[in-house]
């Protein structure tokens, strides 16, 4: 099933070629200091402003969802990090203010995933932006914690925005015949995604793109498929500085950085998700650019570093320390 007004802006590309960048991209302003309980954080990236937005936090049952390749591996890593089996897990979205355009990456969970979540719009307003000011919403993929905040009661929550998503992702989740090919934990997307996208589709504000598309000056779609059919990161560049908004490359940082081979039931193709994660980790560590993550403790912005046979996460506040 194809979405109308598809964008065919660029041919597929090799991940390594797109992610390559100079070492200078690691130099950018740290996120601004706001109160500890604030649901937003700002940082400068060249001429752009990036605003991290908290949608909330939920307990992720790792014993039910993570796929370890060594018995006891997950429990051992969580214990080392001082974390419980049900790991407190953030849902983060990110606003890119280019000066000319307000581009939101992911829309949070809305009312789909229960209490403690659905705070994105509240925090967007706290950061000084009204939902009506959003020009575009770029979706990393069609799982409910990323699309649930698009609509409420059949109405658009971003009344003036165009929604953009990888064509493969839209084709997959808007076709219920694909439901047998995914884990039960994500089958709800086959109902939730069409319902959340429908108001925009009816208004002619849903557009798809090909991997590698340039969506705005300085914003490029990066193919990170594996977690889902068209899982997409967004590479943001301004004045030699780079930020990769990488969606769901990681769900449990304490486990999946030291052990990238650990997958999660949410992954449509676990082997591909693992391979993509390892490639992205290696690029991010080697090139030193900023990363913004959907499920790392808010604000979810930092750097990846090589650490023995695995990797580690260095939050923005620790960079340079």
C-alpha positions as CSV (number, residue, x, y, z in Angstrom):
1,X,0.0,0.0,0.0
2,X,1.6,3.2,-1.1
3,X,1.0,6.6,0.5
4,X,0.0,9.4,-1.9
5,X,2.4,12.2,-2.8
6,X,5.4,9.9,-2.3
7,X,8.8,11.7,-2.5
8,X,11.5,10.1,-4.7
9,X,14.3,12.3,-3.8
10,X,17.4,10.1,-3.7
11,X,18.7,6.7,-4.4
12,X,19.5,4.2,-1.6
13,X,23.0,4.6,-0.2
14,X,25.7,2.8,1.8
15,X,25.5,3.7,5.5
16,X,29.2,4.3,5.8
17,X,29.2,6.8,3.1
18,X,26.4,8.9,4.6
19,X,27.7,8.8,8.1
20,X,31.3,9.8,7.2
21,X,32.1,13.3,8.5
22,X,35.1,15.2,9.8
23,X,36.3,15.0,13.4
24,X,35.3,18.7,13.8
25,X,31.7,17.6,13.9
26,X,32.1,16.7,17.6
27,X,32.4,20.3,18.5
28,X,29.1,21.8,19.3
29,X,27.5,23.6,22.2
30,X,26.4,21.5,25.2
31,X,22.7,21.3,26.0
32,X,21.7,24.4,27.9
33,X,21.4,24.2,31.7
34,X,17.7,24.1,32.6
35,X,16.1,22.9,35.8
36,X,16.7,19.2,36.5
37,X,13.0,18.4,36.2
38,X,12.5,20.3,33.0
39,X,11.1,18.3,30.1
40,X,13.2,20.0,27.5
41,X,16.8,20.9,26.8
42,X,18.3,23.1,24.1
43,X,21.7,22.8,22.3
44,X,23.2,24.7,19.4
45,X,24.3,22.9,16.4
46,X,25.9,25.4,14.1
47,X,23.1,27.8,13.1
48,X,20.4,25.3,14.2
49,X,18.9,24.9,17.7
50,X,18.1,21.3,18.8
51,X,15.5,20.9,21.5
52,X,15.2,17.5,23.3
53,X,11.6,16.9,24.4
54,X,10.7,14.3,27.0
55,X,7.5,12.3,26.4
56,X,7.9,10.5,29.7
57,X,9.3,7.2,31.1
58,X,8.1,3.7,31.4
59,X,9.5,0.4,32.9
60,X,10.8,-1.9,30.2
61,X,10.6,-5.6,31.2
62,X,14.0,-6.7,29.9
63,X,13.4,-10.3,31.0
64,X,10.5,-10.6,28.7
65,X,11.8,-8.5,25.7
66,X,15.6,-8.8,25.4
67,X,17.2,-11.6,23.4
68,X,20.6,-12.4,25.0
69,X,23.2,-14.6,23.2
70,X,24.8,-15.8,26.5
71,X,22.7,-17.1,29.5
72,X,22.7,-14.6,32.3
73,X,24.2,-11.8,30.2
74,X,21.4,-9.3,30.5
75,X,21.0,-9.9,34.3
76,X,24.8,-9.5,34.8
77,X,25.0,-6.2,32.9
78,X,22.0,-4.7,34.6
79,X,23.3,-5.7,38.0
80,X,26.6,-4.0,37.1
81,X,24.8,-0.8,36.2
82,X,22.7,-1.0,39.4
83,X,19.4,-1.4,37.4
84,X,16.3,-3.5,38.1
85,X,15.0,-6.0,35.6
86,X,12.2,-3.5,34.7
87,X,14.5,-0.8,33.4
88,X,13.2,2.8,33.6
89,X,13.2,3.8,29.9
90,X,12.8,7.3,28.4
91,X,10.9,8.2,25.3
92,X,12.5,11.3,23.8
93,X,11.7,13.3,20.7
94,X,13.7,16.2,19.2
95,X,12.8,19.5,17.6
96,X,15.1,21.0,15.0
97,X,14.7,24.7,14.7
98,X,16.6,25.8,11.6
99,X,15.5,29.4,11.9
100,X,13.3,29.1,8.9
101,X,11.5,25.8,9.7
102,X,10.5,23.9,12.8
103,X,11.0,20.2,12.2
104,X,10.0,17.6,14.9
105,X,11.5,14.2,14.8
106,X,9.0,11.7,16.3
107,X,5.8,12.6,18.1
108,X,5.8,10.7,21.3
109,X,3.2,8.2,22.4
110,X,0.2,10.4,23.0
111,X,-2.5,8.5,24.9
112,X,-1.6,5.1,23.5
113,X,0.8,3.8,26.1
114,X,-0.7,4.8,29.4
115,X,0.1,7.1,32.3
116,X,3.5,8.6,32.7
117,X,3.8,9.2,29.0
118,X,2.3,11.5,26.4
119,X,4.0,14.6,27.8
120,X,5.6,15.8,24.5
121,X,3.1,18.6,23.7
122,X,3.3,19.9,27.2
123,X,7.1,20.1,27.0
124,X,7.0,21.5,23.5
125,X,4.9,24.4,24.9
126,X,7.2,24.8,27.9
127,X,10.1,25.1,25.4
128,X,8.3,28.0,23.8
129,X,6.7,26.4,20.7
130,X,3.1,25.8,19.9
131,X,2.1,22.6,18.1
132,X,0.7,24.8,15.3
133,X,4.2,26.1,14.6
134,X,5.6,22.7,13.6
135,X,6.2,22.6,9.9
136,X,7.1,18.9,9.5
137,X,7.2,15.8,11.6
138,X,9.8,13.3,10.5
139,X,9.1,9.8,11.8
140,X,11.9,7.4,12.5
141,X,9.4,4.4,12.3
142,X,5.9,3.4,13.0
143,X,5.9,2.1,16.6
144,X,3.3,3.7,18.9
145,X,5.9,5.5,21.1
146,X,6.9,7.4,18.0
147,X,3.6,8.1,16.2
148,X,1.0,8.1,19.0
149,X,1.2,11.8,19.6
150,X,0.3,12.7,16.1
151,X,-3.5,12.6,16.5
152,X,-6.2,12.6,19.2
153,X,-9.8,11.7,18.7
154,X,-9.3,11.6,14.9
155,X,-7.8,15.1,14.8
156,X,-4.3,16.3,13.9
157,X,-2.3,17.5,16.9
158,X,0.1,19.4,14.6
159,X,-2.5,21.2,12.5
160,X,0.0,22.8,10.0
161,X,2.5,20.0,9.7
162,X,3.4,17.6,6.9
163,X,4.2,14.1,8.2
164,X,7.1,12.4,6.4
165,X,8.2,8.8,6.6
166,X,10.3,6.3,4.7
167,X,8.2,4.7,1.9
168,X,9.1,1.1,3.0
169,X,7.9,1.8,6.5
170,X,4.6,3.2,5.4
171,X,4.0,0.3,3.0
172,X,4.8,-2.2,5.7
173,X,2.7,-1.0,8.6
174,X,-0.3,0.3,6.5
175,X,-0.8,-3.3,5.1
176,X,-2.2,-5.7,7.7
177,X,-1.2,-8.7,5.7
178,X,2.3,-8.1,7.1
179,X,1.1,-8.7,10.7
180,X,2.1,-12.3,10.8
181,X,5.8,-11.3,10.2
182,X,6.3,-9.4,13.5
183,X,6.4,-10.1,17.2
184,X,3.1,-9.9,19.1
185,X,4.5,-7.0,21.1
186,X,4.3,-4.6,18.1
187,X,1.2,-5.9,16.2
188,X,-0.8,-3.1,17.6
189,X,1.0,-0.8,15.1
190,X,-1.1,-2.2,12.3
191,X,-4.2,-0.5,13.9
192,X,-2.5,2.4,15.6
193,X,-0.4,3.7,12.7
194,X,-3.3,4.0,10.2
195,X,-5.5,5.7,12.9
196,X,-2.8,8.2,13.9
197,X,-1.9,9.0,10.3
198,X,-5.4,9.1,8.8
199,X,-6.1,12.8,9.5
200,X,-2.9,13.9,7.8
201,X,-3.5,11.5,4.9
202,X,-7.1,12.9,4.4
203,X,-5.6,16.4,4.4
204,X,-2.9,15.5,1.9
205,X,-0.2,16.0,4.5
206,X,1.4,12.6,4.5
207,X,4.5,12.2,2.3
208,X,6.9,9.3,1.9
209,X,10.5,9.4,0.8
210,X,13.3,7.1,-0.4
211,X,16.4,6.3,1.8
212,X,19.0,9.0,1.6
213,X,16.5,11.8,0.8
214,X,17.4,15.4,1.6
215,X,14.3,16.6,3.5
216,X,15.4,20.1,4.3
217,X,18.7,21.9,3.8
218,X,21.0,20.2,6.4
219,X,18.6,17.3,7.2
220,X,19.1,14.0,5.4
221,X,17.3,10.6,5.9
222,X,19.7,7.8,6.8
223,X,18.7,4.2,6.2
224,X,19.0,2.2,9.4
225,X,16.5,-0.6,8.6
226,X,16.5,-3.7,10.7
227,X,14.5,-2.6,13.8
228,X,11.7,-2.1,11.3
229,X,11.5,-2.3,7.5
230,X,12.2,1.4,7.0
231,X,13.7,2.5,10.3
232,X,15.3,5.9,9.6
233,X,17.7,8.1,11.3
234,X,18.0,11.8,10.5
235,X,21.5,13.4,10.0
236,X,21.5,17.1,10.8
237,X,24.4,19.2,9.7
238,X,25.1,22.9,10.2
239,X,28.4,24.8,9.9
240,X,30.5,21.6,10.0
241,X,28.7,20.2,13.1
242,X,26.7,16.9,12.9
243,X,24.0,15.3,14.9
244,X,22.5,11.8,14.1
245,X,19.0,11.3,15.5
246,X,19.1,7.6,15.4
247,X,15.6,6.4,16.6
248,X,15.6,3.0,18.1
249,X,19.2,1.8,17.6
250,X,19.2,1.3,21.4
251,X,16.5,0.4,23.9
252,X,18.5,-0.6,27.0
253,X,21.8,1.4,27.0
254,X,23.3,-0.5,30.0
255,X,23.0,-3.7,28.0
256,X,23.2,-2.9,24.3
257,X,26.3,-0.7,24.4
258,X,28.6,-3.3,26.0
259,X,26.8,-6.1,24.2
260,X,25.5,-4.8,20.8
261,X,24.5,-8.3,19.8
262,X,21.6,-8.2,22.3
263,X,18.3,-7.6,20.4
264,X,14.8,-7.0,21.4
265,X,11.4,-8.5,20.5
266,X,10.4,-5.2,19.0
267,X,12.9,-5.7,16.2
268,X,11.3,-6.8,12.9
269,X,14.5,-8.4,11.7
270,X,16.8,-9.0,14.7
271,X,19.9,-10.0,12.8
272,X,19.6,-6.9,10.6
273,X,18.9,-4.7,13.7
274,X,22.1,-6.1,15.3
275,X,24.2,-5.5,12.2
276,X,22.9,-2.0,11.8
277,X,23.6,-1.2,15.4
278,X,27.2,-2.4,15.2
279,X,27.8,-0.4,12.1
280,X,26.3,2.8,13.5
281,X,28.2,2.4,16.8
282,X,31.5,2.0,14.9
283,X,30.9,5.1,12.8
284,X,29.7,7.2,15.7
285,X,32.7,6.3,17.8
286,X,35.2,6.8,15.0
287,X,33.8,10.1,13.7
288,X,32.8,11.6,17.0
289,X,29.6,13.3,16.0
290,X,26.7,14.0,18.3
291,X,23.9,11.4,18.7
292,X,20.3,11.9,19.9
293,X,18.6,8.7,21.1
294,X,14.9,8.0,21.6
295,X,15.4,5.6,24.6
296,X,18.5,6.8,26.5
297,X,18.0,8.8,29.7
298,X,16.7,12.3,28.9
299,X,17.9,14.4,27.1
300,X,19.3,11.4,25.2
301,X,22.1,13.5,23.6
302,X,25.8,12.4,23.8
303,X,28.6,10.5,22.1
304,X,29.4,6.9,21.5
305,X,32.9,5.7,22.5
306,X,34.7,2.4,21.9
307,X,35.1,0.5,25.1
308,X,37.0,-2.8,24.9
309,X,35.0,-5.3,22.8
310,X,31.9,-3.1,23.1
311,X,31.0,0.5,23.4
312,X,29.9,3.1,26.0
313,X,27.6,6.1,26.0
314,X,29.0,9.5,27.2
315,X,26.1,11.9,28.0
316,X,26.4,15.5,26.8
317,X,27.1,16.7,30.3
318,X,30.2,14.5,30.5
319,X,31.6,15.2,27.1
320,X,35.1,16.8,27.5
321,X,35.4,15.6,31.1
